[in-house]
Amino acid sequence: MNLDQNKKNAIAFYRMAYEGKPTKAVELYVGDEYIQHNPLVADGPQPFIDYFTKMQNEYPEKSIEFVRAVAEGNLVALHTHQVWPGNDQYITMDFFRFDESGKIVEHWDSIQQVPKESMNNNTMYK
């Protein structure tokens, strides 16, 4: 496994889908199967494409920053900071499993809204 390439591919895949090109993202980066653990998205590439197409149509002005990427074995973890319309901010942690060919075949995520107030001065993303 090429850990650096897997990190680059995970970021490219997520960015491409997030910015409105989920079909191309699937064509370039997804393997023979795509197992989804996000409860809002069904298994397989087409539900993923449908989800991100709808997101782009409803919220074209969103942005994403990739804060960090960590790779180990066949997994890549991404930590992102997303800003949505109205300065609605979210932190996500996504995990992608790669097959032997370097294609993404499984995804888990956790999403948390950035609170307006915090008990400390640390951000949730840096």
Protein Blocks (a to p, Z undefined) as FASTA:
>chain_A
ZZklmmmmmmmmmmmmmnopamlmmmmmpcfbdcdfbfkbcedjklmmmmmmmmmmmmmm
bccddfbdcdehjbccdddddddehiiacdddddddddfkopafbdcdddddddfbdfbf
bdfkZZ
